[in-house]
Amino acid sequence: MTPVMKPRDSLDRDRAEAGLARTLRLHALFDLYGGLLTERQREVFELYHLCDLSLAEVAEHLQVSRQAVHDLLRRSEAALEQAEAAVGALTRRTRRQRRLRRLAELLSQAEAELAVWGTLEGTGGGIAGAGADLPVRRLRRLLVRARRLARSLLADTQGGV
């Protein structure tokens, strides 16, 4: 049986997405742990990753060999990964962001259900009783406040630990 091969452009896209994910991870790690790097490691990391210079351009700027830049860059990236393995701040932040997004989704679903509930009130299919409108309004206000809080917490986690 012949294995199914992905089209070349699909493989290239997958590779590009993996490279982008790695770069974004390294930037996040640098934001968290960059202070643990030596001055020279930080400088090389910033020039290569943040200023988007090539290895040759960084080497020329620092007046060192391309190989020296490559070695410093790899050691910097390894140090950032080791710091994350020891501390786990990025992992915790990512987990918090995922949970907060899920909370926001659940709150939106609850608001949608409440909206349906509110439209059923006058038809006899909703909450019984003339005073039922007050609890529905209170629930709506609580859901709006909860969703606002979830958005705020999510924004906070995207900006820092």
DOBANU-798832 format. One record per residue: residue in one letter; x, y, z of N, C-alpha, C in turn. Coordinates in steps of 0.2 Angstrom, whole numbers, plus 5000, padded with zeros to 4 digits. Each point is the difference from the previous one (the first is absolute). Layout:
// DOBANU-798832
aXYZXYZXYZ/...
***
This chain:
// DOBANU-798832
m500449945000499650065000500450065000/t499950054996500450064999499850055005/p500450035004499850055005499850064997/v499550035003499750064997500550065002/m500150044995500550055001499650075000/k500250055004499750065000500350044994/p499650044997500350054995500650045002/r500450024996500650045002499850065004/d499550044997499950065003499749995007/s499649955001499849985007500549995005/l500549964997500649995005500450065001/d500150054995500350065001499650045005/r499350004999499650045005500149985007/d500049935001500149975007500650025003/r500650004996500650015002500050085002/a499750044996500050075001499650025007/e499549965001499650015006500449985006/a500349944999500449985006500650045002/g500350034994500550055002499850075003/l499450024998499750065003499849985007/a499749945002499849985006500750005005/r500549984997500649995004500350085001/t500050044995500250075001499650035005/l499350005000499650035005500149975007/r500149945000500249975007500650035003/l500550004995500750035003499950085002/h499650034996499950075002499650015007/a499549955001499750005006500549985006/l500449954999500549985005500550065001/f500250034995500550065001499650055004/d499450024999499650055004500149985007/l499949935002499949985006500749995004/y500549974996500649985003500650044997/g500050054996500550034996500550035005/g499850025006500450025005500549955003/l499949944999500549955002500649994995/l499950024994500550004995500650055002/t500649984997500550055001499950064995/e500350055001499950064996500249984993/r500549974998500149984993499549954997/q499749965004499549954998499450044998/r499850055005499450044998500150044994/e500650034999500150044994500049964994/v500249945000500049964994499349984999/f499649985005499349984999499650064997/e500150065003499650054998500150024993/l500750004998500150024993499849954995/y500049945002499849954995499249995000/h499749995006499349995000499650065000/l500250055004499550065000500250054995/c500650014998500250054994500049964994/d499949944999500049964994500650004996/l500650005003500650004996500249934999/s500349994994500349944999500649985004/l500249945000500649985004500650044998/a500150014993500550034998500050085002/e499450035000499950075002500250015007/v499849955004500150015007500849995001/a500349954997500749995000500450064998/e499850034995500350074998499950055005/h499450015002499950055005500449995007/l500149945002500449995006500749984999/q500250004993500749994998500249935003/v499649954999500249935002499849964994/s500249935000499849964995499349985000/r499849984994499349974999499949945005/q500549965000499949945005500050025007/a500350055002500050035007499350025002/v499750044995499350025001499549945000/h500149954996499649945000500049975007/d500649995002500149965006499750045006/l500150075000499750045006499349994999/l499750014994499349994999499749945003/r500349944998499849945002500049995008/r500650025003500050005007499550045004/s499950064997499450055002499449965000/e499849974995499349974999500049945005/a500649965000500049945005499950035007/a500350055002499950035007499350025001/l499750034995499350025001499549945001/e500249954996499649945001500149965006/q500650005003500249985006499650035006/a500050074999499750045005499249985001/e499750004994499349985000499949935002/a500449954999500049935003500050015007/a500450045003500150005007499450045004/v499850064997499550045003499349994997/g499949994994499449994997499550054999/a500250075000499650055000499650014994/l500349984994499750014993499449955000/t500249945002499549945000499450025004/r500150035006499450025005499650054996/r500450054997499650064997499649974994/t500349964996499649974995499449965002/r500149965005499449975003499550045003/r500250065003499550055003499650034994/q500450024995499650034994499549954997/r500249944999499649954997499349995005/r500150005006499449995005499650065000/l500350064999499650075000499650004993/r500349984995499750004993499449955001/r500149945003499449965001499550035004/l500250035006499550045004499650054996/a500350044996499750054996499549964995/e500249954997499549964996499449985004/l500149975006499449975004499650065002/l500350065002499650065002499550024994/s500350004994499750024994499449954999/q500149945001499549954999499450015005/a500250015006499550025005499650064999/e500350054997499750064998499549984994/a500249964996499549984994499449965003/e500249965004499449965004499550055003/l500350045004499650055004499650054995/a500350014994499650044995499449964998/v500149944999499449954997499550005006/w500349995006499550005006499650065000/g500350064999499750065001499450014994/t500249974994499550014995499449955001/l500149955004499549955002499550025005/e500250055004499650025006499350024998/g499950044995499350024999499649954996/t500349944998499649954997499849945004/g500250015006499849945005500549955000/g500550004996500549955000500650025004/g500050065003500650025004499949995007/i500350055004499949995007499350025002/a499749975005499350015002500050065004/g499550045000499950055005500150074998/a499750055002500150074998500650035002/g500349975006500650035002500649974997/a499949954996500649964997500550054996/d499750064997500450044996500650035004/l499950015007500650035004500649955000/p499949935002500549965000500449994993/v499650004995500350004993500550064999/r499850065002500450064999500650005005/r499949975006500649995004500549964997/l499749944998500549954997500450034994/r499650044996500350034994500650055002/r499850045005500550045003500649975003/l499949945003500649965003500449974994/l499749984995500349974995500450054996/v499850064999500350054997500750025004/r499950015006500650015005500549945000/a499749945000500549945000500450004993/r499650024995500449994993500550065000/r499850065002500550055000500649995004/l499949965006500649985004500449954997/a499749954996500349954997500550034994/r499750054997500450044994500650045003/s499850035006500650035003500549965003/l499949945003500549955002500449984994/l499649984994500349984994500550054998/a499850065000500550054997500650015005/d499949995006500550015005500549944999/t499849944998500449945000500450014993/q499750034995500450014994500550055000/g500050045005500550055001500649985005/g499949955004500549985004499949945004/v500349985005499949945003499450015004/
***
